[in-house]
Amino acid sequence: MTNADRIRNMSDYDLGDLLQSVSSGAGNGNPFISLCVDDNEITMNFSDIYEWLQSEAE
């Protein structure tokens, strides 16, 4: 199961929590996104989002 599959299978409640945890910004001139999944904060460059979505969920 990929991270994208995991998100697709979330309940409305879990998806709402995930969306509330998403933030973005620009550190060192590089845009990034942060989100909290299972109480773990994940920060990645925008260019890495598709790779993360396609990677295997933990």
Backbone as CSV, one residue per row, in Angstrom:
resi,resn,N_x,N_y,N_z,CA_x,CA_y,CA_z,C_x,C_y,C_z
1,MET,0.855,-1.174,0.000,0.000,0.000,0.000,0.902,1.238,0.000
2,THR,0.606,2.160,-0.901,1.370,3.404,-0.955,0.739,4.445,-0.030
3,ASN,1.458,5.543,0.187,0.901,6.632,0.992,-0.367,7.191,0.348
4,ALA,-0.398,7.245,-0.985,-1.594,7.729,-1.676,-2.778,6.790,-1.428
5,ASP,-2.533,5.474,-1.481,-3.589,4.495,-1.194,-4.098,4.674,0.232
6,ARG,-3.180,4.881,1.135,-3.546,5.057,2.550,-4.443,6.276,2.725
7,ILE,-4.106,7.374,2.048,-4.925,8.584,2.131,-6.302,8.328,1.530
8,ARG,-6.361,7.640,0.404,-7.648,7.342,-0.234,-8.554,6.512,0.666
9,ASN,-7.960,5.693,1.518,-8.726,4.807,2.391,-9.051,5.417,3.751
10,MET,-8.651,6.656,3.999,-8.908,7.284,5.296,-10.395,7.575,5.483
11,SER,-10.805,7.510,6.740,-12.172,7.932,7.067,-12.257,9.450,6.914
12,ASP,-13.459,9.979,6.851,-13.626,11.430,6.754,-12.961,12.132,7.938
13,TYR,-13.078,11.542,9.114,-12.497,12.115,10.327,-10.967,12.170,10.219
14,ASP,-10.349,11.042,9.796,-8.894,10.996,9.667,-8.397,11.932,8.574
15,LEU,-9.113,12.004,7.471,-8.737,12.912,6.391,-8.839,14.363,6.856
16,GLY,-9.869,14.681,7.621,-10.014,16.027,8.174,-8.851,16.385,9.073
17,ASP,-8.429,15.451,9.927,-7.263,15.682,10.782,-6.007,15.924,9.952
18,LEU,-5.816,15.110,8.910,-4.644,15.268,8.058,-4.642,16.640,7.397
19,LEU,-5.781,17.044,6.838,-5.854,18.330,6.154,-5.614,19.498,7.105
20,GLN,-6.050,19.360,8.349,-5.811,20.425,9.324,-4.336,20.535,9.684
21,SER,-3.585,19.457,9.519,-2.183,19.463,9.908,-1.257,19.980,8.805
22,VAL,-1.777,20.168,7.596,-0.935,20.559,6.465,-0.591,22.048,6.546
23,SER,0.688,22.336,6.372,1.135,23.724,6.269,2.229,23.782,5.218
24,SER,2.467,24.957,4.709,3.511,25.109,3.701,4.281,26.382,3.973
25,GLY,5.411,26.478,3.348,6.250,27.654,3.522,7.419,27.603,2.574
26,ALA,8.364,28.480,2.829,9.572,28.528,2.006,10.771,28.668,2.922
27,GLY,11.512,27.593,3.060,12.725,27.616,3.860,13.927,27.670,2.943
28,ASN,14.814,28.606,3.183,16.005,28.778,2.334,15.631,28.976,0.870
29,GLY,14.475,29.585,0.633,14.036,29.835,-0.738,13.407,28.630,-1.422
30,ASN,13.335,27.480,-0.737,12.747,26.275,-1.312,11.363,26.060,-0.725
31,PRO,10.324,25.995,-1.576,8.979,25.745,-1.044,8.893,24.345,-0.459
32,PHE,8.161,24.206,0.656,8.015,22.911,1.293,6.618,22.764,1.855
33,ILE,6.271,21.543,2.195,4.994,21.233,2.823,5.279,20.365,4.050
34,SER,4.543,20.606,5.103,4.640,19.786,6.309,3.262,19.219,6.601
35,LEU,3.218,17.987,7.033,1.967,17.374,7.437,2.260,16.366,8.537
36,CYS,1.235,16.047,9.274,1.381,15.123,10.401,0.608,13.846,10.090
37,VAL,1.310,12.727,10.029,0.705,11.428,9.758,1.029,10.527,10.940
38,ASP,-0.005,10.048,11.608,0.171,9.179,12.781,1.120,9.803,13.801
39,ASP,0.904,11.078,14.090,1.700,11.828,15.066,3.161,11.995,14.662
40,ASN,3.498,11.744,13.403,4.852,11.977,12.893,4.796,13.118,11.895
41,GLU,5.578,14.169,12.139,5.595,15.294,11.212,6.513,14.973,10.043
42,ILE,6.008,15.184,8.848,6.750,14.933,7.620,6.897,16.267,6.903
43,THR,8.114,16.623,6.548,8.377,17.853,5.808,9.108,17.472,4.528
44,MET,8.630,17.983,3.399,9.258,17.658,2.120,9.135,18.837,1.170
45,ASN,10.032,18.879,0.200,9.942,19.872,-0.873,8.738,19.519,-1.739
46,PHE,8.156,20.525,-2.357,7.011,20.270,-3.231,7.358,19.255,-4.313
47,SER,8.594,19.283,-4.788,8.985,18.353,-5.851,9.021,16.911,-5.381
48,ASP,9.043,16.674,-4.063,9.102,15.319,-3.518,7.736,14.732,-3.177
49,ILE,6.666,15.523,-3.318,5.337,15.067,-2.914,4.911,13.825,-3.695
50,TYR,5.077,13.840,-5.023,4.624,12.699,-5.829,5.405,11.442,-5.478
51,GLU,6.696,11.593,-5.218,7.513,10.445,-4.816,7.019,9.892,-3.479
52,TRP,6.701,10.776,-2.519,6.203,10.337,-1.213,4.853,9.632,-1.359
53,LEU,3.960,10.181,-2.188,2.653,9.573,-2.381,2.777,8.169,-2.958
54,GLN,3.759,7.954,-3.824,3.926,6.656,-4.475,4.769,5.696,-3.659
55,SER,5.381,6.180,-2.580,6.209,5.291,-1.764,5.337,4.447,-0.838
56,GLU,5.913,3.348,-0.368,5.186,2.426,0.491,4.884,3.079,1.832
57,ALA,3.651,2.936,2.300,3.235,3.489,3.583,3.876,2.683,4.707
58,GLU,4.204,3.375,5.792,4.800,2.691,6.943,3.744,2.092,7.833
